[in-house]
Each structure stands twice: as structure tokens, then as C-alpha cells.
């Protein structure tokens, strides 16, 4: 901080100080004249003025030397290309103004570092997911290529039909992977792609089942929808909750088809009344809501894997049985449910199947939202 700039900021203080000194000399002069004594001599007046100015100069010099390091460092930081990165080197302020300025700078630095860390984390997440997704997509692409080559030697219609069925199966895996990729991409702008409405869960569940009907037929899995709730309607986003149900049904099919037992190859979607839960606070409410449960009778989830099934990229023990697993389906489903204010939970027993439950509160997902 230049002396000229410093004096400019203290100009009012200097003027007031000089004015106070002049008034003191005037008061002393008047007091002496009223008492009949001779007034201050010119020399005495000059001495008082010089002494006053000397004290003022010392005070300003001490104040400037104490504040200058902070301002000088502030100037260096503001002129640097990486301004916020240098904030931690800012010295502690000597005055209240400097301390406030320092707190603001450190607050901005903390916010900046948090944003950078979050951005880096999102970037690394997308890199990891893209790498895993690309690796997962290589398998069906390679299989399709192999099937196409083998089909050139096909001699019967029955063999050709089997090839087409296999190609269709691999194509479904690719389509599922693309849906997953689009879901991850849309997650970044979730609020922009949100449209709350009254959704009939039973109707939506049947639509998702129809989407997978070829897989149900291929693996001899028998889906069933049961509705015991008074009304299957909930307030949610139809597209997002359809994505969640689709992920749950896809997982159910994937782990039912690899079950060593051919018995109980069925999938049950049950819609019941339940005690409401707000996923954003993880607290139970006194009101009653609706829960949708996707129950399969497949291999089940090992007990030691259950606490981590909603972690990104976690495939667990069952991931070795189904190589196409990416560990992202349940992570995305859980994240979407939390954004919508729903709660997703899992119950499972190895070799006896898994039940994934979405709890919908009767509280509107738009409650508490302030329009700015």
C-alpha cells in the first residue's frame, strides 16, 4: 500500500486531528486572555503545533507500518493470476476492517476449494464410469460381431433364429447401457429435467414390465403386479421413477436368470400402504404413504455386501456371476429417489432373493420449494 493511498484513506482523520489541535490552542489562548494574563507567545503556539504534528506523524507511521504488510500482500494476491490459491498466505489483519476482509477472502477460498474438489470428484466419477461403461459395452459388441461371423455358416432357419435371438439379447444389453449413460448425464441437471405429477404406480410398473417382456419370456420369468394400496397414485416424476423401476426390474432379471434353481422363476411387484418416510431427512413421519416393492427369487445378495450396494461401481460378490454388472444401477436409483424425496431400501437373503422397496411419502415432492 503506497503512503499516498494510505494518507488518502486517513485524510478525514488527519483533518480532524489538526482541527482539534488548532481548537486546543485557541481555547488556551482565550482562557489566558480572560484571566488577564498575557496570551500564548508565538513560540509557545508553534511549539504546541509542532508537538501535536509530531505525535500525529508517529501515530500515522506506526499505524501504516502495522497495516502495510496486510495491504501489500492483498495487492500481490490480487495481481497474481492464481488469486484464490494465494489466499492462505494472507497475514492476520491488525484492524477490524482487515480481519473482516481476511475472513471474506478465506471464506471465498473455502468455497472455491470446495467447488474445485466437487468438480474434480464429478470429473473423476464420469471418467471412471465412462471407462467401465465402455468396457462393459465391448462385450456385447464383440459377441454380436462373433455371431455375425458365425451366421455366415448357418445352414438352417432354426440355427438362424437362434443367432438372431442371441443378437437381440446383446442388443438389449447395449440399450440398457445407453439408458444408464443417459441417466448419469441427466443427473447433472436434475432440477431442469423435473416434472412432478400424479403417477399411477401400477400402470407404470406394467409399462416397464412390457418393456422387458422378451427377457421374461427368454428366461422363463413370470412377472406379477399386486396392488393392495387404497390408491396407487403418488406425486413424483414419471420419467425418473420409471428409470428407477426399470433398474430394479433389470437387476431382478439379471440375478434371477443366473439362479441355479429353476423353481420360483418369478418376479413380484407389490404396491402397499406404508408409514411415510422423507428421504431428504431420513426420518419417519406420522402420515401414511405408498411403497412399491420389486421382489425376485434369484441368487440374493450376501449379507456382507448389503451395506455397500448403493455405492458407485460396487458390484460385490454377485458381480462376478454377472459380468455385465457396472455397479451403477442401484447407485443411480438411490440417488434419484433421494432427489425426489423418496426412500429406497433393500432386504435380501442369499439364495432366497431380494426385495427392493421405494417408499413414497404423501408429502408432495415440491413442498418447501421457493420460486425465486
C-alpha positions in Angstrom: 0.0 0.0 0.0 1.5 3.3 -1.1 1.8 6.1 1.5 -0.2 8.4 -0.7 -3.1 5.9 -0.8 -2.8 5.4 2.9 -2.9 9.1 3.7 -5.9 9.4 1.3 -7.8 6.9 3.4 -6.8 8.7 6.6 -7.5 12.2 5.3 -10.6 12.8 7.4 -8.7 11.6 10.5 -5.8 13.9 9.8 -8.0 16.9 9.2 -10.0 16.3 12.3 -6.8 15.8 14.3 -5.3 19.1 13.0 -8.6 20.9 13.7 -8.6 19.6 17.2 -5.1 20.9 17.8 -6.0 24.3 16.4 -9.0 24.4 18.7 -6.9 23.5 21.7 -4.5 26.3 21.0 -7.4 28.7 20.6 -9.1 27.6 23.8 -5.8 28.0 25.8 -5.3 31.5 24.2 -8.8 32.6 25.1 -8.6 31.3 28.7 -5.3 33.2 29.3 -6.8 36.4 28.0 -9.9 36.1 30.1 -7.8 35.7 33.3 -5.9 38.9 32.5 -2.7 37.2 31.7 -0.7 37.5 28.6 -1.7 35.1 25.8 0.4 32.4 24.4 3.6 33.6 22.7 4.2 32.8 19.1 6.9 30.5 20.1 4.7 28.6 22.5 2.0 28.3 19.9 4.5 26.9 17.3 5.9 24.5 19.9 2.4 23.1 20.7 1.6 22.8 17.0 4.9 21.1 16.2 4.4 18.7 19.2 0.9 17.9 18.0 2.1 17.3 14.5 4.9 15.1 15.7 2.5 12.9 17.7 0.2 12.7 14.7 3.1 11.7 12.5 4.2 9.0 14.9 0.7 7.6 15.2 0.3 7.5 11.4 3.7 6.0 10.9 3.0 3.2 13.5 -0.4 2.6 12.0 0.9 2.5 8.5 3.8 0.1 9.3 1.3 -2.2 11.1 -1.3 -2.3 8.3 1.0 -2.1 5.3 2.1 -5.8 5.3 -1.6 -6.9 5.0 -2.4 -4.5 2.2 0.8 -5.2 0.4 0.1 -8.9 0.5 -3.5 -8.2 -0.6 -2.2 -6.3 -3.6 0.2 -9.1 -4.5 -2.6 -11.6 -4.3 -5.0 -9.5 -6.4 -2.3 -9.0 -9.1 -1.4 -12.7 -9.2 -3.1 -15.0 -11.9 -4.0 -17.6 -9.3 -5.5 -15.2 -6.8 -7.6 -17.5 -4.7 -4.8 -20.1 -4.4 -2.7 -17.5 -2.6 -5.3 -16.5 0.0 -3.9 -18.9 2.7 -0.7 -16.8 2.7 -2.6 -13.7 3.7 -1.4 -12.4 7.1 -3.7 -11.9 10.0 -5.3 -8.5 10.0 -4.4 -5.8 12.5 -7.6 -3.9 12.4 -11.3 -4.8 12.4 -11.5 -3.9 8.7 -8.6 -6.1 7.8 -9.9 -9.0 9.8 -13.3 -8.7 8.1 -11.5 -8.6 4.7 -9.4 -11.6 5.6 -12.5 -13.6 6.7 -14.2 -12.8 3.4 -11.1 -13.8 1.5 -10.8 -17.1 3.4 -14.5 -17.7 3.0 -14.2 -17.3 -0.7 -11.1 -19.5 -0.8 -13.0 -22.3 1.2 -16.0 -22.0 -1.2 -13.6 -22.1 -4.2 -11.7 -25.2 -2.9 -15.0 -27.0 -2.2 -16.2 -26.3 -5.7 -12.9 -27.4 -7.2 -12.9 -30.6 -5.2 -16.6 -31.3 -6.1 -15.8 -30.6 -9.8 -12.8 -32.9 -9.7 -14.8 -35.6 -8.0 -17.6 -35.3 -10.6 -15.0 -35.3 -13.4 -13.3 -38.4 -11.9 -16.6 -40.1 -11.4 -17.5 -39.5 -15.1 -14.1 -40.8 -16.2 -14.4 -43.9 -14.1 -18.0 -44.5 -15.2 -17.2 -43.9 -18.9 -14.2 -46.3 -18.7 -16.3 -49.0 -17.0 -19.3 -48.4 -19.4 -17.1 -48.6 -22.4 -15.5 -51.8 -21.1 -19.0 -53.3 -20.4 -20.2 -52.3 -23.9 -17.2 -54.1 -25.5 -18.6 -57.5 -24.5 -22.0 -57.3 -26.3 -20.3 -55.7 -29.3 -17.8 -58.5 -29.5 -20.4 -61.1 -29.1 -22.6 -59.6 -31.9 -19.5 -59.5 -34.2 -18.8 -63.1 -33.4 -22.4 -64.1 -34.0 -22.5 -62.3 -37.3 -19.4 -64.2 -38.4 -20.8 -67.5 -37.3 -24.2 -66.8 -39.0 -22.4 -66.9 -42.4 -22.1 -70.6 -41.9 -25.7 -71.1 -40.9 -27.4 -73.7 -42.9 -30.9 -73.9 -41.3 -33.7 -71.5 -40.4 -33.7 -72.8 -36.8 -30.0 -72.0 -36.4 -30.5 -68.5 -37.9 -33.3 -67.9 -35.5 -31.1 -68.8 -32.6 -28.4 -66.4 -33.8 -31.0 -63.6 -34.1 -32.2 -64.3 -30.5 -28.6 -64.0 -29.3 -28.1 -60.8 -31.2 -31.3 -59.4 -29.8 -30.1 -60.3 -26.2 -26.8 -58.5 -26.7 -28.6 -55.5 -28.3 -30.8 -55.3 -25.2 -27.7 -55.1 -23.1 -26.4 -52.2 -25.2 -29.7 -50.4 -25.0 -29.7 -50.8 -21.2 -26.1 -49.5 -21.1 -27.1 -46.4 -23.1 -30.1 -45.8 -20.8 -27.6 -45.9 -17.9 -25.3 -43.4 -19.6 -28.1 -41.0 -20.4 -29.3 -41.3 -16.8 -25.9 -40.3 -15.5 -25.7 -37.4 -18.0 -29.1 -36.1 -17.0 -28.3 -36.3 -13.3 -26.1 -33.2 -13.5 -29.1 -31.1 -14.3 -31.7 -33.0 -12.3 -33.9 -30.0 -11.4 -34.1 -28.8 -15.0 -35.4 -32.2 -16.1 -38.0 -32.5 -13.3 -41.8 -32.6 -13.9 -43.8 -33.6 -10.8 -47.2 -35.1 -11.4 -49.7 -37.7 -10.2 -48.4 -41.1 -11.3 -50.3 -44.4 -11.3 -47.6 -46.8 -10.0 -49.5 -49.9 -11.0 -49.9 -48.7 -14.6 -46.2 -47.5 -14.7 -45.0 -50.9 -13.4 -46.9 -52.8 -16.1 -45.4 -50.5 -18.7 -41.9 -51.2 -17.5 -42.7 -55.0 -17.4 -43.8 -54.8 -21.0 -40.6 -53.2 -21.9 -38.8 -56.3 -20.6 -41.3 -58.9 -21.9 -38.8 -60.5 -24.3 -36.4 -61.1 -21.4 -39.1 -62.5 -19.2 -40.0 -64.9 -22.0 -36.4 -65.8 -22.8 -35.5 -66.7 -19.2 -39.0 -68.1 -18.3 -39.5 -65.5 -15.5 -43.1 -64.7 -14.6 -43.8 -61.1 -13.5 -46.8 -60.2 -11.4 -48.2 -56.9 -10.2 -50.1 -56.8 -6.9 -51.9 -53.7 -5.6 -53.2 -53.7 -2.1 -52.9 -49.9 -1.5 -56.1 -47.9 -1.5 -54.9 -45.8 -4.3 -51.7 -46.4 -6.4 -51.3 -42.7 -7.2 -48.3 -40.8 -5.9 -46.7 -37.4 -6.7 -43.4 -38.0 -8.4 -41.6 -37.5 -11.8 -42.9 -40.2 -14.1 -39.8 -40.4 -16.3 -37.3 -40.6 -13.4 -39.3 -43.0 -11.3 -39.8 -45.2 -14.4 -36.0 -45.2 -14.8 -35.7 -46.4 -11.1 -38.2 -49.1 -11.5 -36.5 -50.2 -14.8 -33.2 -50.5 -13.0 -34.8 -52.6 -10.2 -36.5 -54.9 -12.6 -33.3 -55.2 -14.8 -31.4 -56.2 -11.7 -34.1 -58.7 -10.7 -34.0 -60.3 -14.1 -30.2 -60.4 -14.2 -29.9 -62.2 -10.8 -32.9 -64.4 -11.3 -31.6 -65.8 -14.7 -28.3 -66.9 -13.1 -30.0 -68.6 -10.2 -29.0 -72.3 -10.1 -32.6 -73.3 -9.3 -35.3 -73.4 -12.0 -38.0 -73.1 -9.4 -39.7 -69.9 -8.4 -38.5 -68.1 -11.5 -40.9 -65.2 -10.9 -40.8 -61.5 -10.1 -43.4 -59.8 -7.9 -44.1 -56.0 -7.9 -46.2 -55.2 -4.9 -47.8 -51.8 -4.1 -48.8 -51.4 -0.4 -49.6 -48.7 2.1 -46.7 -47.8 4.4 -45.6 -45.3 7.0 -44.2 -42.3 5.2 -40.5 -41.5 5.1 -38.8 -38.4 3.9 -35.6 -39.5 2.2 -34.1 -36.0 2.5 -34.1 -36.1 6.3 -34.2 -39.9 6.8 -37.0 -39.5 9.3 -40.3 -41.3 9.6 -43.5 -39.2 9.5 -46.9 -39.8 11.1 -48.6 -39.7 7.7 -49.0 -42.8 5.6 -47.6 -43.2 2.1 -47.2 -45.9 -0.5 -44.4 -48.3 -1.1 -43.5 -50.2 -4.2 -41.5 -53.4 -3.8 -39.7 -55.3 -6.5 -39.3 -58.8 -5.2 -37.3 -61.5 -7.0 -36.4 -65.1 -6.1 -32.9 -65.1 -7.5 -29.4 -65.6 -6.0 -29.9 -62.9 -3.4 -27.3 -60.5 -2.0 -24.7 -61.7 0.5 -25.1 -60.1 3.9 -21.7 -58.6 3.9 -22.4 -56.8 0.6 -25.8 -55.3 1.6 -24.4 -52.1 3.3 -22.5 -51.2 0.1 -25.0 -51.9 -2.7 -25.8 -48.2 -3.2 -22.1 -47.2 -3.5 -21.0 -46.3 -7.1 -19.2 -49.0 -9.0 -19.8 -51.6 -6.3 -20.7 -55.0 -7.8 -19.9 -57.2 -4.9 -19.9 -61.0 -4.9 -22.8 -61.2 -7.4 -20.9 -59.0 -9.9 -18.6 -62.0 -10.6 -21.7 -64.0 -11.5 -23.0 -61.4 -13.9 -20.0 -59.8 -15.8 -22.2 -57.1 -17.4 -22.7 -55.5 -13.9 -21.4 -52.0 -13.7 -22.3 -51.2 -10.1 -24.1 -48.1 -11.2 -27.8 -49.2 -11.4 -28.6 -49.1 -7.7 -26.4 -46.1 -7.1 -28.4 -44.1 -9.7 -31.7 -45.4 -8.5 -30.9 -44.5 -4.9 -29.7 -41.0 -5.9 -32.8 -40.3 -8.0 -35.1 -41.5 -5.2 -33.3 -39.1 -2.7 -33.6 -36.2 -5.1 -37.4 -37.0 -5.5 -37.8 -37.2 -1.7 -38.4 -41.0 -1.8 -36.6 -43.7 0.1 -35.0 -46.8 -1.4 -34.2 -49.7 0.8 -33.2 -53.4 0.3 -33.8 -56.6 2.0 -32.1 -59.8 0.8 -31.2 -63.3 1.8 -28.7 -65.3 -0.2 -30.2 -68.0 -2.4 -33.7 -66.7 -1.5 -33.9 -63.5 -3.5 -34.0 -59.7 -3.0 -36.7 -57.2 -2.2 -36.1 -53.6 -3.3 -38.6 -51.1 -1.8 -39.3 -47.5 -2.8 -41.2 -45.6 -0.1 -43.3 -42.7 -1.3 -44.5 -40.1 1.2 -47.8 -38.4 0.8 -45.9 -35.2 1.3 -45.5 -33.5 -2.1 -42.0 -33.5 -3.5 -42.5 -29.8 -4.3 -43.2 -28.9 -0.7 -40.8 -26.3 0.7 -39.6 -25.2 -2.8 -39.3 -21.4 -3.1 -39.8 -19.9 -6.5 -37.3 -17.0 -7.0 
